Amino acid sequence: MSDHIKITRAGGILTLILDRPDKKNALTDAMYKALADAIEAAQTDAEIHVILLRGEGEMFTSGNDVKEFAAVAMGGAPLHHVARFLHAIATASKPLVAAVQGRAIGVGTTMLLHFDHVVLADNTTLSTPFVNLALVPEAASSLLLPARIGHLRAFAMFALGDPVAAHEAVAWGLANKVVPPAELIATAEAFAARLAAQPLGALVATKRLMRDTPAVLARIDLEAAQFVECLKSADAREAFMAFAERRAPHFHK
């Protein structure tokens, strides 16, 4: 295990496990580094055909570690590996499979737009409360989410941060299947095994044809620049302070 990321390999499947359940699997810059390192290395590893991501505990992930982002908002050093992770999943040539339980907040939801197969436990909710924190969407989700579910639904998810339940997420095209929590890991692993048995060259070529990677990368970078600007704003500082103090924020007008 490295920086709260457990890594296993078996049967052509690289499994990456978010292992910070006591902190709701909140993603630190160190965790982003470990994930990016593993995904990047897998692209040239002939023994790996599929990458499976899941989380330990009751929640897939609460998103970015708020304390780290609050530190940046207060003038601290920037985070270095978030962008690496986003670029890694956007350019991954091998299939990505996700098993998601409990809540998937912020990047926990937007990263799924880059995955090729998503299984949800029936207790899962997806949410993207960026505006609630005076921020903007990331992971090219401002491009990919409207394309997947339509502008009206996507704008409501971004602007209001309301959660989307598992069955609704499947109906909207955000996931493939809903299963009981006890069946989540086995279901995702079974599908990953099916993919691993397929001819890798054809899988990689098919995935490449289905995604306009240059456009996705350009949107990731555009969002990142706007995200950094928003993170420096008075509204963002107020949002993070309110979060830490467990109160409603008072945004500037």
Rosetta blueprint (number, residue, H / E / L):
1 M L
2 S E
3 D L
4 H L
5 I E
6 K E
7 I E
8 T E
9 R E
10 A E
11 G L
12 G L
13 I E
14 L E
15 T E
16 L E
17 I E
18 L E
19 D L
20 R L
21 P H
22 D H
23 K H
24 K L
25 N L
26 A L
27 L E
28 T L
29 D H
30 A H
31 M H
32 Y H
33 K H
34 A H
35 L H
36 A H
37 D H
38 A H
39 I H
40 E H
41 A H
42 A H
43 Q L
44 T L
45 D L
46 A L
47 E L
48 I L
49 H L
50 V E
51 I E
52 L E
53 L E
54 R E
55 G E
56 E L
57 G L
58 E L
59 M L
60 F L
61 T E
62 S L
63 G L
64 N E
65 D L
66 V H
67 K H
68 E H
69 F H
70 A H
71 A H
72 V H
73 A H
74 M L
75 G L
76 G L
77 A L
78 P L
79 L L
80 H L
81 H L
82 V H
83 A H
84 R H
85 F H
86 L H
87 H H
88 A H
89 I H
90 A H
91 T H
92 A L
93 S L
94 K L
95 P L
96 L E
97 V E
98 A E
99 A E
100 V E
101 Q L
102 G L
103 R E
104 A E
105 I E
106 G L
107 V H
108 G H
109 T H
110 T H
111 M H
112 L H
113 L H
114 H H
115 F L
116 D L
117 H E
118 V E
119 V E
120 L E
121 A E
122 D L
123 N L
124 T L
125 T E
126 L E
127 S E
128 T L
129 P L
130 F L
131 V H
132 N H
133 L H
134 A L
135 L L
136 V L
137 P L
138 E L
139 A L
140 A L
141 S H
142 S H
143 L H
144 L H
145 L H
146 P H
147 A H
148 R H
149 I H
150 G L
151 H H
152 L H
153 R H
154 A H
155 F H
156 A H
157 M H
158 F H
159 A H
160 L H
161 G L
162 D L
163 P L
164 V E
165 A E
166 A H
167 H H
168 E H
169 A H
170 V H
171 A H
172 W H
173 G L
174 L L
175 A L
176 N L
177 K E
178 V E
179 V E
180 P L
181 P H
182 A H
183 E H
184 L H
185 I H
186 A H
187 T H
188 A H
189 E H
190 A H
191 F H
192 A H
193 A H
194 R H
195 L H
196 A H
197 A L
198 Q L
199 P L
200 L H
201 G H
202 A H
203 L H
204 V H
205 A H
206 T H
207 K H
208 R H
209 L H
210 M H
211 R L
212 D L
213 T H
214 P H
215 A H
216 V H
217 L H
218 A H
219 R H
220 I H
221 D H
222 L H
223 E H
224 A H
225 A H
226 Q H
227 F H
228 V H
229 E H
230 C H
231 L H
232 K L
233 S L
234 A H
235 D H
236 A H
237 R H
238 E H
239 A H
240 F H
241 M H
242 A H
243 F H
244 A H
245 E H
246 R L
247 R L
248 A L
249 P L
250 H L
251 F L
252 H L
253 K L
